[in-house]
């Protein structure tokens, strides 16, 4: 089910927003907010477009769109890796991404959560390949203390058309991707090319970025294996967590 049809998404899209405070550890402008509608309150992280720092390799003002695109892709795959994330054009500081806040233990991260959750992190790894995630740090993997499920955050640096995969999740390098995950990728790739998913992503990504996404999906389906780090590229982000 798409996050756009969930009650949480409805509150994030239509609810009144109250800014509680700024999130100090964020490299871009990010704010902890409360979204309220019809008596329902959803804590969320608000990342306005105007708070994004310019980057040399990503177009200005697009990180919030990429955050939403990553959630759209996660939902389409059916994996729920990315917490519900929507685009709010009328946020307190203008248009921005609004993501459900995940109640988590800040001492936990990929390296502490991996054991026993390998299948979940295989989903992370495939999502990151498809989205061309350039910044999957260990601290971007959180265990939701309410749902007891591991989810991923901070997907602003994704969907670049040039291969830039940079991640801490290399434990599955060169392993065959499970057939069930490949079937999900095949379905999503078809929907992105011939179905409504392509229209949704086209509203968030450039034509070049969308075409590159299709090529990454085709390459993964053809090869059928998790990639290995490129020795000629900085394949691991810093800091690791």
N, C-alpha and C positions, 0 to 999 in steps of 0.2 A: 504494500500500500504506500502510495506517495505521502511524504510528510505534509504536503499541501492540504490533505484531507483530514489530518488529525486535529483533535481539539487543541493540542499544544500549538500547532502552527496557526490555527485560527486566532488564538490569543496573541501570538507574536505579530501576526499580520494586522489585526484590527484593534488590539488593546491599547489603552492609554499607557504611555511610558513615563516612568519616574526614574531619573538618574540618581543612583545611590552614591556612586563615587567612581573615580578613575582607577583603572587597574595598572599599578605602577610598573609591573614587570613586562608589560607589553612594549615591543619596539615601535609599534604604531599606536595611534590614539585608540584606546579601547576603554569601555565604560561598563561597570556593573549596573544593570537596570532591573526594574520590575515592570513587567507587562501585565496589565489587569483588564479583564473584560468579563462582564456578567458574573462577578463575584469570584472569578478564578484568577489566581496570581501565578505567573511563571517567571522565575528569575532567569535573567538572560545576559549575554555579553553583546554589547553593541559596538560595532566597529564602523564609524562613519568614514565615508570616502574622503572627506576633507582632512582627516587625521592621518592619512597614509603618507609615509615618507617616500619621496621619489627614489626609484631604483633604476640602475642603468640598463637592466635587461628585461624589465617588465614595463608595459605602458602605464603611464600615470593614471591614478584613479580607477584601477581595475581590480584591486585585491579583494574588495568586498564582493564583486561579481564572481570571482573565482571561489570564494568561500561558499557561495550559494551553489555554484556549479558542482562542486565536490559533493555537496549534500544531495543534489539532484541525481548524480551518478550513483552514489551509495544507495539511495532509495530505489533507483531503477534496477540495480543488481539484487536488491532485496536483502542486503546484509546489515543495514542499520549501523554502519561504522561511524558515520558522521551524525552528531546530534542534530535535531531539527534546526534548520537554518533558513531564514527567509530574507528577502530584500525589502527594507522599509524605506520608501521614498520620503517619508515625513518624520524622520527621527528628530530628536532634540537638536542635533547638529547637522541635519540634512540627511541625504540618502546614505544608507549603510546596511551592512549585514547584521542580522539579529539572530543569535544562536542561543538555544536553551543552555543555561548554565548547568554544568555537571558537578554535583556534590561528590568530591573525591578526596582521597588522602594524598596530600602533596608529596609525601615520601615515597609513593608508589610511582613506577614508570615502566617502560618496556622491559628493562633488564630485571626488574623484580617481579613482573607479571607474566613473563614468557612461559615459565615452567607450568605445564598442564593446560596451557591455552594456545598451543601451537596452531591448532586449526583456526582459531579466531585470528591469529596474526598472519596466517596465510591469506585470509581475506584482506587484511590491511595491505599486505605486500602486493596483491593483485590490483587493488584499488590504486595504490601509489604508482604502479607501472602505468595503468591506464590514464591516470591524471597527471603523470610526469611530475610527481611531487619532488620539489627541490629542497625540502626542508623537513623531513620526518625525523625529528629529534625524539629521544626516548621519553621526554617529558610531555610530548604531545599525545601520549597513550595513557588514558585515564580509566580507572575502574569506577564506574558509577556506583556509589554506595547504596543508592536507592534500588536500582535494578540489578545490581551485582553483575554488570556487563561491562566489558572493556570497549571504550569508544575512542575516536580520534578527533583532535581539534587542530586549529591553526592550519588551514588549507589555502591561505592567500597566495602562496607561491606555487601554484599549480598550473597545468594546462599550457605551459610554454611550448611553442611549436618545435623548438630545438631540443634534442635529448639532453636532459639535465637531472636524471634521477639521482637524488642524494638522500640517503636514509640510513638508519641504524639497523633496519630489518634485512639482514643478509644471511640469516640462519638457514634459509631455505634455498640458497643459491644453487642453481643447476638441478634442483629437484623437479620432477614432473609436477605440473599444476594438477590438482585433483580434477577428475572429470566433471564433477558437479559444478565447480567454479568455472571451468571452461564453458559449460553449457550456459551458465548465467552470462558470461562475457559474450558468447555467440548471440544470445537473445538480445542483449543490450546493443551490441554493435549493429544488428539488423534494425532495431527500433530507432537508433540514432540516424541511420541512413534512409530508412523508408517510413518511419513512424513519427508519432508526436514528440518523442524524446529529442529528436533533432531540432524541432522547432523551439523547444524550451531552451536547449543548450545554445541555440543560435542567438537567443536574446541575451546571453551572458558572455559568450566567447566570440572572437573574430572568426571569419570564414577559414582563415589559415589555421587557427588553433583547433577548430572543429575538425578540419580535414586531418590534422596531425593526430588527433585523438582516434579517429577511425583507422589510421595507419598503425598506431600502437596496438589497437585491439586486434587488427588483422595479423600483425607480426606475432603477438602472443599466441593467438589461436594456431598459427602455422608452426611455431616452434614448440609450444606446449610445455615449456620449462620456465621456472623462475630465472630471471637474469642473474648474472654474477657481476661483482664490481668490475668496472673498467679500470685497468691498471694505469691508464693515461689520464684519469679524471679523478677529482676529489669526490669520491662516491659517498663519503660519510660527512654529515654536518658537524659543525662545532659551535658551541659545546655539544657533547653527546646527549645530554639531558636538558 
